[in-house]
Amino acid sequence: MTDAARPPVIEAKALSKAFRRYAHPRDILLEAVLGGTRHSEFRALDSVDLEIREGEIVGILGRNGAGKSTLLKLLAGTLEPSAGSARVRGRLSAILELGTGFHPDYNGRENALLGAICLGLSRREARAKLDAIIAFAELGEFIDQPFRTYSSGMQARLTFATALASDPEVLIVDEALSVGDARFQLRCFDRLRELRARGCTILFVTHSTEQVGAFCTRAIILERGKKIADGDPDFVTRAYTRLLFAEEDTRATDARLAEGASRAFGVGGWSIAEVALLGEDGLPTRRLRAGERATLRFRARGTAAVADMVAGFLVRTPQGLVAYGTDTTAAMPDGFAADPGKDLEVEIRFTCTLAGGRYFASFGLARRDGTKLDYRYDGLDFEVERAKATYDASIAELGAEIVIEPRAPHGAEDARWA
């Protein structure tokens, strides 16, 4: 059966949620007693249609207040819609606000047990899963301390570990992965990849375009309660970047987001006219070798003088992972002057330490305050020849050698390990 032929496991039709806003708390009572309208209405979600099929990994992007959390709560059933409908088929587990459903005075062990039961496990099943939950959370002696004493990172560990105890068919995650240390986040994504391999459908909110590019099969943008983009993660993350850095009076409409395909945006005044990659021989190329000296170059033209210009470069993988990024602020913290009477040529010279594969280079000009003048997103693509010794997933070439040497028996003194 093709993906399109599979019935959706998550479905929303004209899904909306409105909240009442009162200027003063007394207006709630006055409205109830005297009638009339003493509130304004805020539509957190506005007529959203959505179909997500089995096995899809969907990232939800959007600025603060765009309606992301409201959408997830409606799908998880913790909020009632004002209009429209939402339906989820299959065993659902949701990680929404940290600690939701956990009792602050119960210890971690007690909360994990009750949380697993609330997810639909029997008491016997929950007890059988308890050791695995505790092991994943890695809370040590804190597992028997009250939940209210936990840090946000510790709460994230227990919340995530408990939510996965039911082996969900549908997993909904609201920014819980942004909390906690880097090692725990890595383990979380390893676990999510295991679920993905088993066909679990995953829907999660993030502000990280890198996470979306690396992990998702599909991405969605919400803006002011509406779905304004839905599709390929690479296109959607480009559109989201354009949305973030657009001027207030040019913010997203469907038509403007579609312009994200042009991969260029900025307020103007200066424009990047040419981009190039030069090999060790100084000639334009689209193919490098590991260890080769190379240059990324762009030429720009301006119509306005800028006293605090910043120029930057970014290299990323097709999955959206940033392999390298830098700009001129390290050498020139206050920026540099740019005269519209002269073209500007900027180069970054480097030794290629990228592993074999395809990469995309982006080029940018901005003011010191971060205002983008012109940004060429993925303005140039190139290949690095793959070395036989590296794994396909590698993004760095370390020029490493593996050495195996017989040594003294275990326990013998060796100053190198002291």
C-alpha positions as CSV (number, residue, x, y, z in Angstrom):
1,M,0.0,0.0,0.0
2,T,1.4,3.4,-0.9
3,D,1.6,6.2,1.6
4,A,-1.2,8.1,0.0
5,A,-3.5,5.1,0.2
6,R,-3.0,4.7,3.9
7,P,-5.7,6.2,6.1
8,P,-4.5,9.1,8.2
9,V,-3.7,8.4,11.8
10,I,-4.0,12.1,12.7
11,E,-6.8,14.1,11.2
12,A,-8.1,17.6,11.8
13,K,-10.9,19.3,9.9
14,A,-11.4,23.1,10.2
15,L,-9.9,22.8,13.7
16,S,-10.2,26.1,15.7
17,K,-9.7,27.2,19.2
18,A,-10.7,30.6,20.6
19,F,-10.0,32.0,24.1
20,R,-11.9,34.8,25.8
21,R,-9.8,37.7,27.0
22,Y,-11.1,40.1,29.7
23,A,-9.6,43.5,30.5
24,H,-10.4,43.0,34.3
25,P,-11.2,39.9,36.3
26,R,-14.5,41.5,37.5
27,D,-15.7,41.5,33.9
28,I,-16.0,37.7,34.0
29,L,-18.6,38.0,36.8
30,L,-20.4,41.0,35.3
31,E,-20.8,39.2,32.0
32,A,-22.1,36.1,33.7
33,V,-24.6,38.0,35.9
34,L,-25.6,40.9,33.7
35,G,-25.2,39.4,30.3
36,G,-23.7,41.2,27.3
37,T,-20.2,40.9,26.0
38,R,-17.3,42.1,28.1
39,H,-14.6,40.2,26.5
40,S,-12.6,40.1,23.3
41,E,-11.8,36.9,21.5
42,F,-8.4,35.5,20.6
43,R,-8.3,32.8,18.0
44,A,-5.2,30.7,18.9
45,L,-6.0,28.3,16.1
46,D,-8.0,29.1,13.0
47,S,-9.6,26.5,10.7
48,V,-6.6,24.2,10.4
49,D,-6.9,21.1,8.2
50,L,-4.4,18.4,8.7
51,E,-3.8,14.7,7.7
52,I,-0.8,12.8,8.9
53,R,-0.3,9.2,7.8
54,E,1.3,6.2,9.5
55,G,5.0,6.5,9.9
56,E,5.3,10.2,9.0
57,I,7.6,12.4,11.2
58,V,6.2,15.9,11.1
59,G,7.9,19.0,12.6
60,I,5.7,22.0,13.5
61,L,7.5,25.3,13.2
62,G,6.2,28.7,14.2
63,R,7.0,31.8,16.2
64,N,5.8,32.2,19.8
65,G,2.1,32.6,19.9
66,A,1.6,31.0,16.4
67,G,-0.7,28.2,17.8
68,K,1.7,25.3,17.9
69,S,1.0,24.2,21.5
70,T,-2.7,24.7,21.1
71,L,-2.7,22.4,18.1
72,L,-0.9,19.6,19.9
73,K,-3.2,20.0,23.0
74,L,-6.3,19.7,20.8
75,L,-4.9,16.6,19.0
76,A,-3.9,15.1,22.4
77,G,-7.4,15.7,23.8
78,T,-6.4,18.0,26.6
79,L,-8.3,20.9,25.1
80,E,-11.7,21.0,23.5
81,P,-12.0,22.7,20.1
82,S,-14.2,25.8,19.6
83,A,-15.0,24.5,16.1
84,G,-14.0,21.7,13.8
85,S,-12.8,18.2,14.8
86,A,-9.7,16.3,15.6
87,R,-9.1,12.5,15.6
88,V,-6.1,10.3,16.4
89,R,-6.2,6.6,15.6
90,G,-3.9,4.3,17.5
91,R,-2.2,4.2,20.9
92,L,-1.3,7.8,21.7
93,S,1.4,9.2,24.0
94,A,1.8,13.0,24.4
95,I,4.6,15.0,26.0
96,L,3.1,18.4,26.5
97,E,4.0,20.8,29.3
98,L,6.7,19.3,31.5
99,G,5.3,17.5,34.5
100,T,1.7,17.5,33.2
101,G,-0.2,14.9,35.3
102,F,2.6,14.3,37.7
103,H,2.0,15.0,41.4
104,P,4.5,17.4,42.8
105,D,4.7,15.6,46.2
106,Y,5.0,12.1,44.8
107,N,8.5,10.9,44.1
108,G,9.8,10.0,40.7
109,R,9.1,6.3,41.1
110,E,5.5,6.8,42.1
111,N,4.9,9.3,39.3
112,A,6.4,7.1,36.7
113,L,4.2,4.2,37.8
114,L,1.0,6.3,37.8
115,G,1.9,8.0,34.5
116,A,2.4,4.6,32.8
117,I,-1.1,3.5,34.1
118,C,-2.6,6.7,32.8
119,L,-1.2,6.0,29.4
120,G,-3.3,2.8,29.3
121,L,-0.9,0.2,30.8
122,S,-2.3,-2.2,33.4
123,R,-0.8,-2.1,36.8
124,R,1.2,-5.2,36.1
125,E,2.5,-3.9,32.8
126,A,3.4,-0.5,34.4
127,R,5.4,-2.3,37.1
128,A,7.2,-4.4,34.5
129,K,8.2,-1.2,32.6
130,L,9.2,0.7,35.8
131,D,12.9,-0.4,35.8
132,A,13.3,0.6,32.1
133,I,11.7,4.0,32.8
134,I,14.0,4.6,35.7
135,A,17.1,3.5,33.7
136,F,16.3,5.8,30.8
137,A,15.6,8.8,33.0
138,E,19.0,8.3,34.8
139,L,17.9,10.2,37.9
140,G,20.0,8.1,40.3
141,E,19.1,8.7,44.0
142,F,16.7,11.6,43.0
143,I,14.2,9.0,41.7
144,D,12.9,8.7,45.3
145,Q,12.8,12.5,45.9
146,P,9.6,14.6,45.5
147,F,8.9,15.6,41.9
148,R,8.7,19.3,42.9
149,T,12.4,19.2,43.9
150,Y,13.4,18.3,40.3
151,S,15.1,20.7,37.9
152,S,13.4,21.3,34.5
153,G,16.0,18.9,33.0
154,M,15.2,16.2,35.5
155,Q,11.5,16.7,34.9
156,A,12.1,16.3,31.1
157,R,13.9,13.1,31.7
158,L,11.2,11.5,33.7
159,T,8.4,12.9,31.5
160,F,10.0,11.5,28.3
161,A,10.9,8.2,29.8
162,T,7.4,7.6,31.1
163,A,5.7,8.7,27.8
164,L,7.6,6.1,25.9
165,A,6.7,3.3,28.3
166,S,3.5,2.5,26.4
167,D,5.4,1.9,23.1
168,P,3.1,4.4,21.3
169,E,1.8,4.2,17.8
170,V,1.4,8.0,17.8
171,L,3.7,10.3,19.7
172,I,3.1,14.0,20.2
173,V,5.9,16.1,21.7
174,D,5.8,19.8,22.6
175,E,9.3,21.2,22.9
176,A,10.2,18.8,25.6
177,L,13.4,17.9,23.7
178,S,14.7,21.4,24.1
179,V,15.1,20.9,27.8
180,G,17.9,18.8,29.4
181,D,21.6,18.3,28.7
182,A,23.0,17.5,25.3
183,R,23.7,13.9,26.1
184,F,20.1,13.3,27.1
185,Q,18.8,15.0,24.0
186,L,21.0,12.7,21.9
187,R,19.5,9.6,23.7
188,C,16.0,11.0,23.1
189,F,16.6,11.3,19.4
190,D,18.1,7.8,19.2
191,R,14.9,6.5,20.9
192,L,12.7,8.5,18.5
193,R,14.6,6.9,15.6
194,E,13.9,3.5,17.0
195,L,10.2,4.4,17.1
196,R,10.3,5.7,13.6
197,A,11.9,2.4,12.4
198,R,8.9,0.6,13.9
199,G,6.4,2.7,12.1
200,C,5.5,5.1,14.9
201,T,3.9,8.4,13.7
202,I,5.6,11.4,15.4
203,L,4.5,15.0,15.6
204,F,6.6,17.5,17.4
205,V,7.0,21.2,18.0
206,T,10.5,22.8,17.7
207,H,12.2,26.0,16.9
208,S,15.1,24.2,15.4
209,T,15.2,24.0,11.6
210,E,18.2,21.7,12.0
211,Q,16.1,19.2,13.9
212,V,13.4,19.4,11.3
213,G,15.8,19.0,8.4
214,A,17.7,16.1,10.0
215,F,14.8,14.1,11.5
216,C,11.5,14.9,9.7
217,T,9.8,13.6,6.6
218,R,7.5,16.6,6.5
219,A,7.2,20.1,8.1
220,I,4.4,22.6,8.8
221,I,4.5,26.3,9.6
222,L,1.8,27.9,11.8
223,E,1.5,31.7,11.8
224,R,-1.2,33.5,13.8
225,G,-3.2,30.4,14.2
226,K,-3.2,29.4,10.5
227,K,-1.3,26.8,8.6
228,I,0.6,28.7,6.0
229,A,3.1,26.0,4.7
230,D,3.1,22.2,4.6
231,G,5.5,20.0,2.7
232,D,9.1,19.0,2.1
233,P,11.3,19.9,5.2
234,D,14.0,21.6,3.1
235,F,11.5,24.0,1.4
236,V,9.5,24.6,4.6
237,T,12.6,25.4,6.7
238,R,13.8,27.9,4.1
239,A,10.4,29.5,4.1
240,Y,10.4,29.6,7.9
241,T,13.9,31.3,7.9
242,R,12.5,33.8,5.4
243,L,9.5,34.4,7.7
244,L,11.7,35.0,10.8
245,F,13.8,37.6,9.1
246,A,11.2,39.4,7.0
247,E,10.2,42.9,7.8
248,E,7.0,43.4,9.8
249,D,5.1,44.7,6.8
250,T,6.1,41.8,4.6
251,R,5.4,38.9,6.9
252,A,4.1,35.7,5.6
253,T,1.3,35.2,3.2
254,D,1.2,32.0,1.2
255,A,2.5,33.9,-1.9
256,R,5.5,35.4,0.0
257,L,6.4,32.1,1.6
258,A,6.4,30.5,-1.9
259,E,9.1,33.0,-2.7
260,G,11.3,31.1,-0.2
261,A,12.0,28.8,-3.1
262,S,14.2,31.6,-4.6
263,R,16.4,31.1,-1.5
264,A,17.1,34.9,-1.2
265,F,15.7,37.4,1.2
266,G,16.7,40.6,3.0
267,V,15.7,44.3,3.4
268,G,17.9,45.4,0.5
269,G,20.4,48.2,0.1
270,W,23.0,45.6,-0.8
271,S,22.6,42.5,-2.9
272,I,24.8,39.4,-3.5
273,A,25.5,39.3,-7.3
274,E,27.8,36.3,-7.7
275,V,28.8,33.2,-5.6
276,A,31.6,30.7,-6.3
277,L,33.6,27.9,-4.9
278,L,37.3,27.8,-5.9
279,G,39.5,24.7,-5.7
280,E,43.1,24.5,-4.7
281,D,44.1,25.6,-8.2
282,G,42.0,28.8,-7.9
283,L,39.5,27.8,-10.5
284,P,35.7,27.5,-10.0
285,T,34.7,23.9,-9.1
286,R,31.8,22.0,-7.6
287,R,33.9,19.1,-6.3
288,L,36.5,19.0,-3.5
289,R,38.8,16.4,-1.9
290,A,39.3,16.0,1.8
291,G,42.4,18.0,2.8
292,E,42.2,20.3,-0.2
293,R,42.5,24.1,0.3
294,A,39.5,25.9,-1.1
295,T,37.7,29.2,-1.1
296,L,34.1,30.3,-0.9
297,R,33.6,33.7,-2.5
298,F,30.8,36.2,-3.1
299,R,30.6,39.6,-4.8
300,A,28.0,42.1,-3.7
301,R,26.8,45.5,-5.0
302,G,25.1,48.2,-2.9
303,T,23.0,51.4,-3.2
304,A,23.5,52.6,0.4
305,A,26.5,53.2,2.6
306,V,26.6,50.9,5.6
307,A,29.0,51.5,8.5
308,D,28.5,48.3,10.4
309,M,28.4,45.6,7.8
310,V,28.8,41.9,8.7
311,A,29.5,39.2,6.1
312,G,29.0,35.5,6.8
313,F,29.0,32.0,5.4
314,L,27.2,28.8,6.3
315,V,27.7,25.2,5.1
316,R,25.1,22.5,5.8
317,T,24.1,19.0,4.9
318,P,21.0,18.1,2.8
319,Q,19.4,17.1,6.1
320,G,19.8,20.6,7.4
321,L,22.6,20.0,9.8
322,V,25.1,22.9,10.1
323,A,28.5,21.6,9.3
324,Y,30.2,25.0,9.7
325,G,29.3,28.7,10.0
326,T,31.2,31.9,10.6
327,D,31.1,35.6,10.0
328,T,33.3,38.7,10.3
329,T,32.4,39.7,13.8
330,A,35.2,37.8,15.4
331,A,37.8,39.9,13.5
332,M,35.6,43.1,13.3
333,P,33.2,43.2,16.3
334,D,31.7,46.5,15.3
335,G,31.4,45.6,11.6
336,F,33.1,47.2,8.6
337,A,32.2,50.1,6.3
338,A,30.8,49.3,2.9
339,D,30.8,52.0,0.1
340,P,28.1,51.7,-2.6
341,G,30.6,53.2,-5.1
342,K,32.6,50.0,-5.0
343,D,31.6,46.3,-5.3
344,L,32.4,44.2,-2.3
345,E,34.2,40.9,-2.6
346,V,34.3,38.5,0.4
347,E,36.2,35.2,0.7
348,I,36.6,32.5,3.2
349,R,39.6,30.3,2.7
350,F,39.6,26.9,4.4
351,T,40.9,23.4,4.4
352,C,38.2,20.9,3.4
353,T,37.7,18.6,6.4
354,L,34.2,17.6,5.4
355,A,33.4,13.9,4.9
356,G,32.3,12.8,1.5
357,G,28.8,13.8,0.3
358,R,26.8,16.7,-0.9
359,Y,26.8,20.1,0.9
360,F,25.1,23.5,0.5
361,A,26.7,26.9,1.1
362,S,24.8,30.0,2.1
363,F,26.1,33.6,1.9
364,G,24.9,36.6,3.8
365,L,25.3,40.3,4.4
366,A,23.8,42.0,7.5
367,R,24.1,44.9,9.8
368,R,25.6,44.5,13.2
369,D,22.2,44.4,14.9
370,G,21.3,41.3,12.8
371,T,19.2,43.0,10.1
372,K,19.6,40.9,7.0
373,L,20.5,43.0,3.9
374,D,20.8,40.0,1.6
375,Y,20.9,36.3,2.3
376,R,21.4,33.6,-0.3
377,Y,20.2,30.4,1.4
378,D,21.8,27.3,-0.1
379,G,23.1,29.6,-2.8
380,L,25.7,27.0,-4.0
381,D,25.9,23.2,-3.8
382,F,29.0,21.1,-4.0
383,E,30.3,17.6,-3.6
384,V,33.2,16.2,-1.5
385,E,34.8,13.0,-2.6
386,R,34.0,10.2,-0.3
387,A,36.9,8.4,1.5
388,K,36.5,4.6,1.7
389,A,37.2,4.5,5.4
390,T,34.3,6.8,6.6
391,Y,30.8,5.9,7.4
392,D,28.1,7.3,5.1
393,A,26.6,9.4,7.9
394,S,29.9,11.2,8.7
395,I,30.1,15.0,8.1
396,A,33.8,15.4,9.1
397,E,37.0,14.0,7.7
398,L,39.5,13.7,10.6
399,G,42.3,12.2,8.6
400,A,42.4,9.5,11.3
401,E,44.4,6.3,11.5
402,I,43.4,3.3,13.6
403,V,46.3,1.8,15.5
404,I,46.2,-1.6,17.3
405,E,49.1,-2.5,19.4
406,P,49.6,-5.4,21.9
407,R,50.2,-4.1,25.4
408,A,51.1,-5.3,28.9
409,P,48.4,-7.3,30.8
410,H,45.5,-5.5,32.3
411,G,46.4,-3.9,35.6
412,A,50.0,-3.2,34.7
413,E,51.0,0.5,35.1
414,D,50.9,2.7,32.1
415,A,51.6,6.4,32.5
416,R,49.4,7.2,29.5
417,W,46.3,6.0,31.4
418,A,47.2,7.4,34.8
